[in-house]
Amino acid sequence: MSVTARLAELGIELGSVVPPLAAYIPAKVHGDLVYTSGQLPMVDGAMPATGKVGDGEGYVSADEAASLARQCALNAIAAAAAAVGGVDRLTGVVKVTGFVASAPEFTGHPAVINGASTVLGEIFGDAGRHARSAVGVAALPIDSPVEVEVVFSLS
């Protein structure tokens, strides 16, 4: 099944490529791989939530952050597809690196980044299985709770 067909089956519509916030490009092709820059969870040009991930009042919950990580992965697909001329040229996922801006005591980074990993698996099936890092950081651009980079394989 093509990636386009799978996205349709899942009811997922990719948004536009999120414009860079600084001096970089959203995705770069090298050989048979596409490397995405860190993708924020932007939707229609807006950040759906800001702040640190943690437990309690004033923090973004781990569940909400996982949903934001999912959006980051979808934005990565859009960036990679734009770089290679279409989503169906993407054949799988090689590596995911996820960053979680979190409270110092928060240790649930892997569960947050599962939001990205899960949707990539749903879309790419076995080819979506990937190596991964989930890293806690003090802050991310424009106060985003999460940022995700993806390396895709190409046909």
N, C-alpha and C positions, 0 to 999 in steps of 0.2 A: 504494500500500500504506500502511495506517495505521502510525503509530509503534508502536502496541501490537502489531500483527502483525509488524512488523520486529524488535522486541525479542524476541518469541517465536521468530521464525525464527533469530535469533542466539543464542538461549538465555540472554538477559540478563534477570535479574530485578532491578528497582530496589528498593533498600532504603528504609527509612523516611527521612523528612527529618531531617537532622542538626540537633539543637537548637542555637540560637545560643549562643556562648560569652560574649556581652556584650550591649550595648544596641542590637540591630538585628533585622531580620527576615530570614529566609532568601531571600526573593524579593519583588520589587515590580513590579506591573504599571503601565505608563505608556503609554497609547494602545494601539498594536498591538505593543508590545514588553514582554518580561519580563526584568528585570535580576536576576541572582542575586548574592547576597553571595558573598564568597570562600568556596569550598567546600574543606574538608580531606578527605583520603582515608579518612574514618572508615568502618568496616565493623562493623555490629552494636554500635555505641557504643564501639568501640575503635580506636585508631590502630595500623595494622599495622606501621609502622616509624617511627622518629624519627631526627633528626640531619641533618647536612649532606650534600649530594650532592657526590661527588668521586671521585677515583681512589685506590685503595689501602685498606689496612686501617683500620677505624674509620669509614669513610664509607658512605653509601647509594650503591649503584652507579647509574649513569645508566639502566640497563635497569630496575632495580627502581623508580626514581623515575618512569620513564615509565609503568609499571604503576600506580603511585600516582596519577599525573595522570589516567589513564583512570578510576580510581575517583572522583576529584574531579569529572570530567565527568558521570559517572552520578549522583552526588549532586546536581549542578546540575540535571539533568533532573528528578530527584525533587522538588527544591525548587520549580522552575518549574511543574511539573505540579500540585503541591499548591496553588500560588497561583492557578491558572487553572481548576481543576476537572477536570483530566485531561490525560494526556500527548498525546492526539490533538489537542488545541488548539494544540500547538506545531507550527509549520509549517516552521521552519528555524532556522539559527544565523547570527547577524549578526556577533558579535565574541567572541573568547576572549582573556582576559588571564591569563597564567600566571606564577606567582612560584615561583622555585626557591631554597631556602635552600642556599647552596653554599659550598664551599671557595673561597678567594680566587682560586685559579688555574683553577678550573673554568669552561669557556666553552661547554659543551654544552647550554645552556638550551633552544635550539630543539628538539633531539632529545628532551629530557625532555617538553616540552609537546606534542610530537607524539602522546604517549600519549592526551591528551585530544582532540586534533584528529582523530586516526584513528578513534576510536570514534564521534565525532559524525558523521563522514563515513559510516561504516558504517551508522549508524542513520537518518540523514536524507538520504543520497544526495547529489545535487547541491545540495539545499537546505541541506546541512550544510557547504558551503564557506563560509569566513568570513575576516574580517580578524582579525589576531592580534598580540599582543605576548607575548614571553617574556623575563622580567626576573629577573636574579639579585639576591638580597637576603641580608642578613646573618643574619636569623632570621625565623621565622614562628611563629604561635600554637602553643602546646603542643609546640614543637620539631618541627613537621611539616616534612618535606622539600619539600613542594609545596602550593600553594594555587591554585585556578582559579576565575575568574569567567566567566560566560557570559551573553550577551545573546541571547535567543531572539525570533523573530518569532511572532506569533499569528494564528490564523484569526478 
